[in-house]
Amino acid sequence: MGTLARRIDAHVRDRATTLGLTAPQAVALRELTGPLTLRELAERMCCEPSNATFVSDRLEEQGLVERRPHPSDRRAKQLVLTPDGSALRERLMALLSAESPLAPLTQQEQDTLQDLLQRAVDR
């Protein structure tokens, strides 16, 4: 598991660099599948909310995300991809899929692996 995790991490870092991103920025973009609060993003990134705030600040400065009021919680803000952010996320996802450390597995094997890992996490 550790070896695979390191290979995936190196893969993300390498692909992020080609797009002018840091690895944490790439992870944030990957995880922004829709509007998320900073707390939700931090949870998905497996980091502290302060780290997610730092990363999202940089993404906002680059015009890739924007903060919007949360529709049901006046105290919270949501991060939303801008059109440029959505386009860059698409490029990133394509790069992450290409030559992925999981590429040698068939789609069925990848699905099985995901199911098994999810069961281990949920346990």
N, C-alpha and C positions, 0 to 999 in steps of 0.2 A: 504494500500500500504506500509506504513511504517513497519508494522509488518512482512509482507511478505519479504520486502527488508532485514530486520534484520535477518530473518530466513535463507534466501539465503546466506547472508554474513557469518553467523555462520557456515553454511554447507560448504562453500568454505574454511573458515579458518580451520575447522576440517579436511577436506580431504587433504588440503595442508600440514598440520602438519604430517599426516601419510606418506607423501612422502618426508619429510624433507625440505619443501618449506615454505616460508611466503605466506600469502594471496595475496599480490601484485604480487609475482612471479607466483603464480598459475593463477591469472587473466591474466598476460602477456602471459603465455603459452597457456591459453585458447583462447586468442585473436589472437595468431600467427597462423592464418589459411593459411598463405602464407607469402612471403617476405613483410615486412612493414618498412617504415621509422620510426624513433623514434617519429616524429610528429604524424604519423598515429597511432602508438601504443598508444601514450599518449591520443589521441582522443578516441580510443576504450576503454581505461582503465578509462576514465573520470578523468584524472589527468594532472598536468603540465608536459611539456616535460622534465624538470629537474628530476622529480620523475621517469618518464619512463626511463631516462638515468641511474639513480641509480639502478633501478631494472634490467635493461638489462645488466649493468656492472656485477652485481652479477651472473646473468644467464650465462654470457660469461665466468666468472671465473670458473663456475661449468662445463663448456664445453657443455652447453645446447643450446646456440645460438652463431652465429658468425656474424660479420659485413662484408658486402660485398659492393663493389661499386654499386651504383644505375645504372641501364642500360641506363637511358636517362638523368640523372642529375648528372654531375660530382661533384657537391658540396655535394650531399647527399650520405648517406650510408643506406643500408637496413639490417634489422635483419632477419636472416634465421635460422631456427631450424637445429641443427646438427642431425645426426642419433640418438644419445643418447637423445637429446631434443625431437625428434619426438616420440621415444618410451615412454619417460616419459609423454609427452602430451597425448598419447593414454591411458596410465594408469590413468592419472588425469581425462580425460573425462569419463572414465568408472566409476571412483569413484564419480564424480560429478553427474552422472546419477542415481547412486544407492541411493535409499532412499532420493531423491531430495524433497524439500518442494513442488514441483509441481507434484510429483508422484501420489497423489490421483486423479489428473485430467486425463481424457482420452487423447489420442493423439489429437483427434479432439478438445477437450476443450483447450488443450495447444496451438494448432495452432490458435484457435479463440482468445485466450488471447493475444498471440503474435501479431496478426493482429490488435486487438483493441488498444494495447499499442503503436504499431507503428503508427497508425492513430493519436493517441493523441500527440505523439511526433512530427509528421510531420505537425501538424496543425498550 
